[in-house]
Amino acid sequence: MVKKSVFIIGFLILILGLFFLFQNKKNEEKTFSFWTIQLKAPAGDIINKNIEKFKKLHPDIKVVWVDIPIAEAQKRTIASILGGNPPDLINLNPEFSLSLAQKNTLEFFSEDDAKNFNEGLVNKLKYDGKIYALPFYATSAVTILNKEKFKNCKIHLKTYDDILKLSACKNPPVFGASLNEGDSFSKILNKYDVNSKTLNEKNLENIYFKFFDMNKKGLLLKDALTITHRENIEKYMSGSASFIVAGSNFISMIKENAPAIYNNSILLPQLTGSNGEYDISIMNFIIPKKAKNKEYAKEFINLMSDYESQMALAKKTNVLPANKITLNDDYFKNCDSELMENARCVAAKQLNNPIKNDFGYKNKKEINDTINNYLEILLLKGKGEFRADELHKKLTEFIQN
């Protein structure tokens, strides 16, 4: 009798256990979760609007949105993936996203998934020919120029080579650049087809020597090797720098803090190099391979990247849309001469011709540090101490290893 009672109790516990396990699994499957990086303040209303749209389509699905501080994004993403319980969708940058793709932790997207996005942006989110992320929005810097500083010069600035021509002017304008910060100079090299695919020693030396000549002729700020990008903006606002390359978000800073400089400024396309391509920055969406609701994630990406959402995001935050239909809207083609307005159209056009080849993300820090160290040697010690063959050899090793 006792054995029978124990059996019945055990059976009931098993049934209850299976019931709760089934219920937990059921509840788990009915939750769609996604993470963004510090978007609540600038774009919370747009995201909440899309959450409501999603709920109307799926009233039985609970939506969990977590907005992560930028300093915690990588750490929390890695922890969630290693723990086997990542969110269904994450908003990240391409550099970190690619590192996850290389570790085989991301779901790849099909060409059909990417059909509504700007092709140039999608191509920058490929690894081994596969799309590891879809673009969310983009930015592209423009050249900001103080007309007062060019009163003795003809304004013709298209490439970095044109800066050297300014030496013929009386009191030549000074280019404001934070050359040694992060990948700043790497990006300039990319514009001259110096990258992981085409690393030519002579071409590499020629570009370095261009900047040596600029520095020798007083066309660069004296602290171009030490200042940050933010400090460079301040140099422009104070009048120390005659022209800079910066994002449209910094134009509003100039307008607010240096109205006289702002009113005397004009915009040109971003300075480029021999290939005529432009540097752009992207934020993207990824789906972890272990995500439980991948189809819901793709559906939410479509909501966030449709015409209405992309236009609202662009107007509210001054970023550029990734949706090709939105990018083709007159809002990004017909702008007046006012600086902020003009920047939108100039930057949007640049998205159609982004840099196609760069140094990638493999050994990126080592590559950037090496590039910057040799620039420092050249500008501080001269051509006699600069060894293009050594630089070429080191970069080749980083690329191949």
C-alpha positions as CSV (number, residue, x, y, z in Angstrom):
1,M,0.0,0.0,0.0
2,V,2.8,2.3,0.9
3,K,4.7,1.5,-2.3
4,K,1.5,2.2,-4.3
5,S,1.1,5.6,-2.6
6,V,4.7,6.5,-3.3
7,F,4.3,5.5,-6.9
8,I,1.1,7.7,-7.2
9,I,2.8,10.7,-5.6
10,G,5.9,10.3,-7.8
11,F,3.7,10.0,-10.9
12,L,1.8,13.2,-9.9
13,I,5.1,15.1,-9.3
14,L,6.3,13.9,-12.7
15,I,3.1,15.1,-14.4
16,L,3.2,18.5,-12.6
17,G,6.9,18.8,-13.5
18,L,6.1,18.2,-17.2
19,F,3.2,20.6,-17.0
20,F,5.3,23.4,-15.6
21,L,8.1,22.7,-18.0
22,F,5.6,22.8,-20.9
23,Q,4.1,26.0,-19.6
24,N,7.6,27.6,-19.2
25,K,8.6,26.6,-22.6
26,K,5.3,27.9,-24.0
27,N,5.7,31.2,-22.2
28,E,9.3,31.4,-23.4
29,E,8.3,31.0,-27.0
30,K,5.7,33.7,-26.7
31,T,8.3,36.4,-25.8
32,F,10.1,38.4,-28.4
33,S,13.1,40.3,-27.0
34,F,15.4,42.8,-28.6
35,W,18.2,45.1,-27.5
36,T,19.3,48.6,-28.7
37,I,22.2,50.8,-27.8
38,Q,21.3,54.1,-26.1
39,L,18.3,54.8,-28.5
40,K,15.6,55.3,-25.9
41,A,16.2,59.1,-25.6
42,P,16.5,60.0,-29.3
43,A,14.2,57.4,-30.8
44,G,12.1,55.8,-28.1
45,D,8.8,57.0,-29.5
46,I,9.6,55.5,-32.9
47,I,10.6,52.2,-31.4
48,N,7.5,52.1,-29.1
49,K,5.3,52.9,-32.1
50,N,6.7,49.8,-33.9
51,I,6.3,47.7,-30.8
52,E,2.6,48.6,-30.8
53,K,2.4,47.7,-34.5
54,F,4.1,44.3,-33.8
55,K,1.6,43.7,-30.9
56,K,-1.3,44.2,-33.2
57,L,0.0,41.6,-35.5
58,H,0.9,39.3,-32.7
59,P,-1.4,40.0,-29.7
60,D,-0.3,36.8,-27.9
61,I,3.4,37.8,-28.0
62,K,5.1,39.6,-25.1
63,V,7.7,42.2,-26.4
64,V,10.7,42.9,-24.2
65,W,12.8,45.9,-25.2
66,V,16.1,46.6,-23.4
67,D,18.1,49.8,-24.2
68,I,21.7,49.2,-23.2
69,P,24.4,51.8,-22.3
70,I,27.0,51.8,-25.0
71,A,29.8,50.9,-22.5
72,E,28.0,47.6,-21.7
73,A,26.9,46.5,-25.2
74,Q,29.7,44.2,-26.0
75,K,30.0,42.6,-22.6
76,R,26.3,41.9,-22.2
77,T,26.0,40.6,-25.8
78,I,28.9,38.2,-25.3
79,A,27.5,37.0,-21.9
80,S,24.0,36.4,-23.4
81,I,25.4,34.4,-26.4
82,L,27.8,32.4,-24.2
83,G,25.0,31.7,-21.8
84,G,22.9,30.3,-24.6
85,N,20.0,32.7,-24.0
86,P,20.6,35.8,-26.2
87,P,17.8,38.2,-27.2
88,D,16.1,37.6,-30.6
89,L,17.5,40.8,-32.1
90,I,20.4,43.2,-31.3
91,N,21.3,46.6,-32.6
92,L,25.2,46.7,-32.8
93,N,28.0,48.2,-34.8
94,P,29.6,46.3,-37.8
95,E,33.0,45.8,-36.2
96,F,31.6,43.8,-33.2
97,S,29.0,42.2,-35.3
98,L,31.6,40.8,-37.7
99,S,33.6,39.4,-34.8
100,L,30.5,37.5,-33.7
101,A,29.9,36.3,-37.3
102,Q,33.5,35.0,-37.5
103,K,32.9,33.0,-34.4
104,N,29.8,31.4,-36.1
105,T,27.4,32.8,-33.5
106,L,25.1,34.8,-35.9
107,E,22.3,33.9,-38.2
108,F,23.1,35.0,-41.8
109,F,20.5,36.9,-43.9
110,S,19.5,36.1,-47.5
111,E,19.7,38.5,-50.4
112,D,15.9,38.6,-50.3
113,D,16.1,39.8,-46.7
114,A,18.3,42.6,-47.8
115,K,16.4,43.6,-50.9
116,N,14.9,46.8,-49.4
117,F,18.3,48.2,-48.2
118,N,20.9,50.4,-49.9
119,E,23.2,48.0,-51.7
120,G,26.4,49.8,-50.7
121,L,25.5,49.5,-47.0
122,V,24.6,45.8,-47.4
123,N,27.9,45.0,-49.1
124,K,29.8,46.4,-46.1
125,L,28.0,43.9,-43.9
126,K,29.2,40.7,-45.7
127,Y,31.6,38.1,-44.5
128,D,32.8,35.4,-46.9
129,G,30.1,36.6,-49.3
130,K,27.3,36.1,-46.7
131,I,25.3,38.9,-45.1
132,Y,25.9,38.8,-41.3
133,A,23.8,41.9,-40.5
134,L,21.3,44.3,-41.9
135,P,21.8,48.0,-41.8
136,F,19.7,50.2,-39.5
137,Y,21.0,53.7,-40.2
138,A,24.2,55.4,-41.4
139,T,26.2,58.6,-41.2
140,S,28.8,60.1,-43.5
141,A,31.1,63.0,-42.7
142,V,31.2,66.2,-44.9
143,T,33.9,68.9,-45.3
144,I,33.1,72.1,-43.3
145,L,34.9,75.2,-44.5
146,N,35.3,78.7,-43.1
147,K,35.0,81.1,-46.0
148,E,36.8,83.9,-44.2
149,K,40.0,81.7,-44.1
150,F,39.8,81.3,-47.9
151,K,39.6,84.9,-48.9
152,N,43.1,84.7,-50.4
153,C,42.5,81.3,-52.0
154,K,40.3,79.7,-54.6
155,I,38.0,77.2,-52.9
156,H,38.7,73.9,-54.6
157,L,38.9,71.0,-52.2
158,K,37.9,67.6,-53.5
159,T,40.8,65.3,-52.5
160,Y,43.5,65.4,-49.9
161,D,45.9,66.2,-52.8
162,D,44.2,69.5,-53.2
163,I,45.3,70.6,-49.7
164,L,48.8,70.8,-51.0
165,K,47.8,73.3,-53.6
166,L,46.8,75.7,-50.8
167,S,50.4,76.4,-50.0
168,A,50.5,78.8,-52.9
169,C,48.0,81.1,-51.2
170,K,48.8,84.0,-49.0
171,N,48.2,83.0,-45.4
172,P,47.2,79.5,-46.5
173,P,44.2,77.8,-44.8
174,V,44.9,75.1,-42.2
175,F,43.4,71.7,-42.3
176,G,42.0,70.5,-39.0
177,A,42.5,66.7,-38.5
178,S,43.1,64.4,-35.6
179,L,45.4,62.1,-37.7
180,N,46.5,59.7,-35.0
181,E,43.2,59.0,-33.3
182,G,42.0,55.4,-33.8
183,D,41.6,54.5,-37.5
184,S,41.5,58.1,-38.8
185,F,44.6,57.7,-41.0
186,S,43.7,54.1,-42.0
187,K,40.5,55.5,-43.5
188,I,42.5,58.1,-45.5
189,L,44.7,55.3,-46.8
190,N,41.6,53.3,-47.9
191,K,40.6,56.3,-50.1
192,Y,43.8,55.7,-52.0
193,D,43.2,52.0,-52.4
194,V,45.6,51.1,-49.6
195,N,43.8,48.2,-47.8
196,S,44.0,44.5,-47.0
197,K,43.5,43.6,-50.6
198,T,45.7,46.1,-52.4
199,L,48.7,47.0,-50.2
200,N,51.3,48.5,-52.5
201,E,54.5,49.7,-50.8
202,K,55.1,52.6,-53.2
203,N,51.5,53.8,-53.0
204,L,51.7,53.6,-49.2
205,E,54.9,55.7,-49.1
206,N,53.4,58.3,-51.5
207,I,50.4,58.9,-49.3
208,Y,52.5,59.3,-46.1
209,F,54.7,61.7,-48.0
210,K,51.7,63.8,-49.0
211,F,51.0,64.4,-45.3
212,F,54.6,65.0,-44.6
213,D,54.6,67.8,-47.2
214,M,51.3,69.2,-45.8
215,N,52.8,69.4,-42.3
216,K,56.1,70.9,-43.5
217,K,54.2,73.6,-45.4
218,G,52.1,74.5,-42.3
219,L,48.9,73.2,-43.8
220,L,48.1,71.0,-40.8
221,L,47.5,71.9,-37.2
222,K,50.6,71.7,-35.1
223,D,49.0,69.2,-32.8
224,A,47.4,67.1,-35.5
225,L,49.1,64.0,-34.0
226,T,47.7,64.5,-30.5
227,I,44.2,66.0,-30.6
228,T,41.0,64.1,-30.5
229,H,38.2,64.5,-33.0
230,R,36.2,66.5,-30.5
231,E,39.1,68.8,-29.8
232,N,39.5,69.2,-33.5
233,I,35.9,70.5,-33.7
234,E,36.8,73.0,-31.0
235,K,39.8,74.1,-33.1
236,Y,37.4,74.9,-35.9
237,M,35.0,76.8,-33.6
238,S,37.9,78.9,-32.3
239,G,39.1,79.7,-35.8
240,S,42.4,77.8,-35.5
241,A,41.4,75.3,-38.1
242,S,40.2,76.6,-41.5
243,F,38.4,73.4,-42.6
244,I,37.6,70.0,-41.1
245,V,35.9,66.8,-42.1
246,A,33.1,66.0,-39.6
247,G,29.7,64.4,-39.2
248,S,26.5,66.5,-39.3
249,N,25.9,66.0,-35.6
250,F,28.9,68.3,-35.0
251,I,27.4,71.0,-37.2
252,S,24.7,71.6,-34.7
253,M,27.4,71.9,-32.0
254,I,29.1,74.6,-34.2
255,K,25.8,76.4,-34.7
256,E,25.2,76.5,-30.9
257,N,28.6,77.3,-29.7
258,A,30.2,79.4,-32.4
259,P,27.4,81.1,-34.4
260,A,29.7,83.6,-36.1
261,I,31.8,80.7,-37.5
262,Y,28.7,78.8,-38.4
263,N,27.2,81.7,-40.4
264,N,30.5,82.0,-42.3
265,S,30.8,78.3,-43.1
266,I,29.9,76.3,-46.2
267,L,29.8,72.6,-47.0
268,L,31.6,70.5,-49.5
269,P,31.6,66.7,-50.0
270,Q,33.9,64.7,-47.7
271,L,37.5,64.9,-48.8
272,T,38.4,61.7,-50.6
273,G,41.4,60.2,-52.5
274,S,42.2,58.7,-55.8
275,N,39.3,56.2,-55.8
276,G,36.7,58.9,-55.1
277,E,35.0,56.8,-52.4
278,Y,33.6,58.0,-49.1
279,D,33.9,56.8,-45.6
280,I,30.6,56.0,-43.9
281,S,29.6,54.7,-40.5
282,I,26.8,52.1,-40.0
283,M,24.7,50.8,-37.2
284,N,23.1,47.4,-37.9
285,F,20.8,44.6,-36.7
286,I,22.0,41.1,-35.9
287,I,20.2,37.9,-35.0
288,P,22.1,35.5,-32.8
289,K,22.2,31.9,-34.0
290,K,20.7,30.7,-30.7
291,A,17.8,33.2,-30.8
292,K,14.4,31.6,-30.2
293,N,12.3,33.8,-32.5
294,K,14.3,34.5,-35.6
295,E,11.2,35.1,-37.8
296,Y,9.8,37.7,-35.3
297,A,13.3,39.3,-35.3
298,K,13.2,39.7,-39.1
299,E,9.6,41.0,-39.0
300,F,10.7,43.7,-36.4
301,I,13.7,44.7,-38.6
302,N,11.2,45.2,-41.4
303,L,9.1,47.5,-39.2
304,M,12.1,49.5,-38.1
305,S,13.4,49.8,-41.6
306,D,10.2,50.7,-43.5
307,Y,9.8,54.0,-45.2
308,E,7.9,55.7,-42.4
309,S,10.2,54.6,-39.5
310,Q,13.4,55.4,-41.4
311,M,12.1,58.9,-42.3
312,A,11.0,59.6,-38.8
313,L,14.4,58.5,-37.4
314,A,16.3,60.6,-40.0
315,K,14.3,63.7,-39.2
316,K,14.6,63.3,-35.5
317,T,18.3,62.3,-35.2
318,N,20.0,63.6,-38.4
319,V,21.1,60.1,-39.3
320,L,20.7,58.7,-42.8
321,P,18.3,55.9,-43.7
322,A,19.4,52.4,-44.8
323,N,16.1,51.8,-46.6
324,K,16.8,52.6,-50.3
325,I,13.3,54.0,-51.0
326,T,13.6,56.4,-48.1
327,L,17.1,57.4,-49.2
328,N,15.7,58.2,-52.6
329,D,13.1,60.6,-51.2
330,D,13.3,64.3,-52.1
331,Y,14.0,65.0,-48.5
332,F,17.5,63.7,-49.1
333,K,17.9,65.3,-52.6
334,N,16.4,68.8,-52.4
335,C,18.1,70.8,-49.6
336,D,18.5,74.5,-49.2
337,S,21.9,76.2,-48.6
338,E,21.5,76.4,-44.8
339,L,24.3,74.3,-43.4
340,M,22.3,71.6,-41.5
341,E,20.0,71.2,-44.5
342,N,22.8,71.1,-47.0
343,A,24.7,68.5,-44.9
344,R,21.8,66.0,-45.2
345,C,21.8,66.0,-49.0
346,V,25.6,66.0,-49.4
347,A,26.0,63.1,-46.9
348,A,23.1,61.1,-48.4
349,K,24.6,61.2,-51.9
350,Q,27.9,59.8,-50.5
351,L,26.1,56.6,-49.4
352,N,26.0,55.6,-53.0
353,N,29.7,55.4,-53.3
354,P,31.2,54.1,-50.0
355,I,34.7,52.7,-49.5
356,K,34.6,49.2,-50.8
357,N,37.8,47.8,-49.4
358,D,39.5,48.6,-46.1
359,F,41.7,46.9,-43.6
360,G,38.8,44.9,-42.1
361,Y,38.5,44.0,-38.5
362,K,41.1,41.3,-38.2
363,N,44.0,42.6,-36.0
364,K,42.5,46.0,-36.4
365,K,44.0,47.6,-33.3
366,E,47.5,46.4,-34.3
367,I,47.1,47.6,-37.8
368,N,45.9,51.1,-36.7
369,D,48.6,51.4,-34.1
370,T,51.3,50.5,-36.6
371,I,49.9,53.0,-39.2
372,N,49.7,55.7,-36.6
373,N,53.2,55.0,-35.2
374,Y,54.8,55.3,-38.6
375,L,53.0,58.5,-39.3
376,E,54.3,59.9,-36.0
377,I,57.9,58.8,-36.9
378,L,57.6,60.6,-40.3
379,L,56.1,63.9,-39.1
380,L,58.3,64.2,-36.0
381,K,61.6,62.7,-37.2
382,G,61.5,63.2,-41.0
383,K,61.8,61.0,-44.1
384,G,65.2,59.7,-43.2
385,E,63.7,57.8,-40.2
386,F,60.6,56.6,-42.1
387,R,60.8,53.0,-43.6
388,A,57.9,52.2,-46.0
389,D,59.3,48.7,-46.5
390,E,59.1,48.0,-42.8
391,L,55.6,49.4,-42.6
392,H,54.5,47.4,-45.6
393,K,56.0,44.2,-44.1
394,K,54.3,44.6,-40.7
395,L,50.9,45.4,-42.2
396,T,51.2,42.4,-44.5
397,E,51.9,40.1,-41.5
398,F,48.9,41.5,-39.6
399,I,46.6,41.0,-42.6
400,Q,47.8,37.4,-43.3
401,N,47.9,36.2,-39.7
